[in-house]
Amino acid sequence: MELESPDSTLLPYLAQVNIFAKHVFAGVDYQDLQTDPHSPTQWVGTGPFKLTNFVPAQYVTLTAHKAYHLAAPYIQNWTMNYYGPSRRIK
């Protein structure tokens, strides 16, 4: 692949892999995933944490997935706060 000019945002786009649960999204066309009513409510993942709470533009709370195949994480609960332009730290 050859780019016309340098693009520092290309690598994250190439590395992104989406996993869609068949039991949730079977029959949903790819172009309709953003507007499908299950997209913001059916949380499906394969990592060491489970999404336990999500408030858009405010925070996300994760809990350790004790049955994770590479062993449960040491951190039991993790809350990540969102500090966007409307919630600047002063």
Residue frames as qw, qx, qy, qz and C-alpha x, y, z in Angstrom:
[[0.000, 0.892, 0.452, 0.000, 0.00, 0.00, 0.00],
 [0.422, 0.052, 0.011, 0.905, 1.33, 3.42, -0.89],
 [0.032, -0.814, -0.473, 0.336, -0.21, 6.64, 0.44],
 [0.369, 0.783, 0.166, 0.473, -0.24, 9.96, -1.36],
 [0.001, 0.701, -0.354, 0.619, 0.86, 11.64, 1.88],
 [0.231, 0.076, -0.846, 0.476, 1.73, 10.55, 5.45],
 [0.590, -0.458, -0.260, -0.612, -1.29, 9.63, 7.55],
 [0.020, 0.309, -0.791, 0.528, -0.78, 9.04, 11.28],
 [0.644, -0.032, 0.381, -0.663, -4.38, 7.84, 11.71],
 [0.691, 0.274, -0.548, -0.383, -4.07, 4.91, 9.30],
 [0.284, 0.219, -0.906, 0.227, -2.57, 2.31, 11.67],
 [0.331, 0.058, 0.688, -0.643, -5.39, 2.38, 14.26],
 [0.707, 0.310, -0.032, -0.635, -7.93, 1.91, 11.44],
 [0.614, 0.350, -0.687, -0.170, -6.01, -1.06, 10.05],
 [0.160, 0.183, -0.883, 0.402, -5.60, -2.64, 13.50],
 [0.524, -0.026, 0.371, -0.766, -9.26, -2.35, 14.48],
 [0.253, -0.071, -0.935, -0.239, -11.06, -5.68, 14.52],
 [0.555, -0.167, 0.158, -0.799, -14.77, -5.79, 15.24],
 [0.087, -0.063, -0.992, 0.064, -16.31, -8.85, 16.84],
 [0.540, -0.115, -0.075, -0.831, -20.07, -9.19, 16.44],
 [0.372, -0.028, 0.870, -0.322, -22.07, -11.75, 18.40],
 [0.168, -0.102, -0.810, -0.553, -24.04, -13.93, 16.00],
 [0.159, -0.504, -0.837, 0.141, -26.88, -14.43, 18.47],
 [0.028, -0.659, -0.304, 0.687, -27.35, -10.65, 18.73],
 [0.158, 0.625, -0.244, -0.725, -26.58, -9.34, 15.25],
 [0.348, 0.120, 0.864, 0.344, -27.57, -12.20, 12.92],
 [0.258, 0.682, 0.654, 0.201, -29.49, -10.75, 9.99],
 [0.058, -0.922, -0.085, 0.374, -28.33, -7.16, 10.56],
 [0.682, 0.625, 0.049, 0.377, -26.60, -5.67, 7.51],
 [0.629, -0.111, -0.160, 0.753, -23.16, -4.17, 8.14],
 [0.103, 0.382, 0.126, 0.910, -24.31, -0.67, 7.08],
 [0.506, -0.626, -0.313, -0.505, -27.14, -0.86, 9.65],
 [0.664, -0.198, -0.573, 0.437, -24.99, -1.72, 12.68],
 [0.166, 0.116, -0.274, 0.940, -24.73, 1.90, 13.88],
 [0.434, -0.195, -0.039, -0.879, -28.50, 2.36, 13.92],
 [0.611, -0.210, -0.752, -0.130, -29.51, -1.12, 15.09],
 [0.529, -0.704, 0.018, -0.473, -31.27, -0.84, 18.47],
 [0.927, -0.321, -0.107, 0.160, -29.02, -3.57, 19.93],
 [0.612, 0.507, -0.230, 0.562, -25.77, -1.75, 19.16],
 [0.029, -0.617, 0.376, -0.690, -25.72, 0.53, 22.22],
 [0.694, -0.436, 0.248, -0.516, -27.28, -2.03, 24.58],
 [1.000, -0.025, -0.002, 0.003, -25.89, -5.49, 23.74],
 [0.062, -0.831, 0.553, -0.010, -22.33, -5.44, 25.05],
 [0.995, 0.064, 0.044, 0.066, -20.30, -8.36, 23.75],
 [0.081, 0.853, -0.514, 0.041, -16.60, -8.76, 24.35],
 [0.939, 0.097, -0.309, 0.116, -13.78, -11.26, 24.62],
 [0.312, 0.611, -0.462, 0.562, -11.39, -9.54, 27.01],
 [0.415, -0.051, -0.747, 0.516, -10.44, -9.69, 30.69],
 [0.119, 0.178, 0.437, -0.874, -13.16, -7.21, 31.75],
 [0.061, 0.582, 0.789, 0.187, -16.94, -7.10, 31.50],
 [0.052, -0.306, -0.088, -0.946, -18.70, -3.83, 30.78],
 [0.185, -0.434, -0.820, 0.325, -21.00, -3.28, 33.75],
 [0.056, 0.835, 0.394, -0.381, -22.06, 0.33, 33.31],
 [0.404, 0.154, 0.371, 0.822, -21.86, 2.82, 30.47],
 [0.096, 0.854, 0.357, -0.365, -23.04, 6.42, 30.48],
 [0.605, 0.538, 0.249, 0.532, -22.19, 8.05, 27.12],
 [0.233, 0.714, -0.082, 0.655, -19.84, 11.04, 27.40],
 [0.508, -0.755, 0.195, -0.367, -19.53, 10.51, 31.19],
 [0.281, -0.542, 0.782, -0.127, -17.98, 7.20, 32.24],
 [0.825, 0.107, -0.504, -0.233, -17.64, 3.46, 31.73],
 [0.535, -0.526, 0.591, -0.298, -17.31, 0.88, 34.52],
 [0.695, 0.289, -0.646, -0.126, -15.61, -2.48, 33.97],
 [0.744, -0.462, 0.398, -0.272, -15.56, -5.53, 36.25],
 [0.107, -0.464, 0.866, 0.154, -13.05, -8.38, 36.19],
 [0.851, 0.151, -0.300, -0.403, -14.07, -11.34, 34.03],
 [0.561, -0.515, 0.626, -0.169, -13.15, -14.13, 36.43],
 [0.869, 0.149, 0.471, 0.027, -13.51, -16.84, 33.76],
 [0.384, 0.835, -0.319, -0.230, -11.15, -15.07, 31.32],
 [0.977, 0.173, -0.096, 0.085, -9.04, -17.73, 29.58],
 [0.555, 0.486, -0.383, 0.556, -5.71, -16.04, 30.44],
 [0.427, -0.305, -0.614, 0.590, -6.62, -15.70, 34.16],
 [0.132, -0.898, -0.418, -0.036, -8.73, -13.09, 35.89],
 [0.315, 0.659, -0.165, 0.663, -7.21, -9.61, 36.06],
 [0.401, -0.134, -0.579, 0.697, -5.78, -8.33, 39.35],
 [0.182, 0.006, 0.120, -0.976, -7.94, -5.19, 39.19],
 [0.160, 0.372, 0.896, -0.181, -11.52, -6.10, 40.18],
 [0.217, 0.849, 0.473, -0.090, -13.33, -2.87, 39.20],
 [0.394, -0.111, 0.248, 0.878, -12.25, -0.10, 36.88],
 [0.226, 0.855, 0.429, -0.182, -14.07, 3.15, 36.14],
 [0.431, 0.050, 0.294, 0.852, -12.88, 5.35, 33.29],
 [0.119, 0.778, 0.355, -0.504, -14.23, 8.88, 33.28],
 [0.494, 0.535, 0.400, 0.556, -14.65, 10.83, 30.07],
 [0.191, -0.715, -0.109, 0.664, -13.31, 14.37, 30.12],
 [0.482, 0.511, 0.487, 0.520, -14.26, 15.83, 26.76],
 [0.194, 0.362, 0.088, 0.907, -14.47, 19.45, 25.71],
 [0.417, -0.640, -0.261, -0.590, -17.62, 20.01, 27.77],
 [0.783, -0.614, -0.100, -0.007, -16.09, 18.62, 31.00],
 [0.499, 0.620, -0.392, 0.461, -12.67, 20.21, 31.23],
 [0.713, -0.416, -0.382, 0.415, -10.55, 19.61, 34.29],
 [0.033, 0.916, -0.023, 0.400, -9.93, 22.90, 36.05]]
